[in-house]
Amino acid sequence: TEASTNKRLTATEDRIYAGNLTHWKLFTQAIKARILLRKLPNWDNTPASCDAIIAAVDKALTADWIEPNYVYSGGSGEKNNPWGSAKPVINSWESRANDLDKAIPSEFFLVDMMGLYATSQGLKAGDAEDPRLTRYMAKRAGPTTGNDTGTKYRYLKNNIGMDVSYKETNYPDLYASTNILTQNTGYVSLMLTEELLLMKAEALYWKGNKQEALDVMKAAVDKSLERHGATSDNIAIYKGVY
């Protein structure tokens, strides 16, 4: 791999690791963990199988681990993140534009998963128990007429359509500037660090190490909170919840 005759890859050819083979080797361990995870829970959940998953994750998450993120610079066409508002068309007929400008969150996601407060709680965590909610999306104003004109997070029950007086723009903006994953200059990750930690947590669980599994799962949540810019006091409040 280090022969002087080898062609050297730069960021032009390798947009993820700029030819750094150490990082690519660690990513292969991450892929190995993902493949081995397919054995759980119904195929092979023996301690040996769980140990193989845990070992692969540990080999990946060394001090040299860098997430394999494809970062977009923004601009014209394919220079934009496919999840951004620019909706770049990639390879014409193969392209599937994102519809986040038409998507509406469900009650289950906002209320049950994110803990959206029915009324202001006066807490530092803001509008929900999970501080990531305000990073994922932005509030919007309601219809100009009627009793629901305020600016807030709206949602629909699953399989229930919206009232005729509402428009898609009355529901949260999923291209919010606080959402790092839906900006035109955002990134698409081939493997998130928290994804690896959750793999390890699942393997630990099936091995019977439930307390350690819980600790690793919480570490994954902490990493996600950090990724989405939650402040330390908001994280502390949320950790008190879970």
C-alpha angles and dihedrals in degrees: 000000000000099000113140089229093061117111109247116230120217133185087277092066099026110040093180109046104003091233097309102150094190090065092045091052091054090049090055088057088052090052089048090055091050092051094047090049088068088075091068134124108355106023108046119350096156119139089252092055091047091048091054090056093046091048093051092050092048091050090052097046097063126132088273094057113125120174115252095239122165103214122203124213097205124229126104130000117322093010085082127085108258088229092054128099092258089070096204117215108233119200091341108248092030092058123106110191117216116249099206090129087063099036120107122197119238127240088242092058098043100036107026100030103031099028098233109194117237089217134012110288097191090233126142089238088073122212100357143024089250109063091204091075093077088050095049096053144000130236120252136199121259129234115314090240132042133040099304105064097125127110111255147117109289127189143173131230112251112276092008119115126222124263116265091247092062131080131199088255090065089068127075121299107242091189089064114157088237092062106089092190097057099047120109086238093046128109142244112224122211089198129006120212090234089053089059091047091052090052089054091046091053092049091049090050094053090045088058098250093124099160092051089045089055092049092051091046089054090049088055091052090049090052091051091049089050092048092055095048102253110169121241094251092050090049090051091052092049093047086056087059097050 
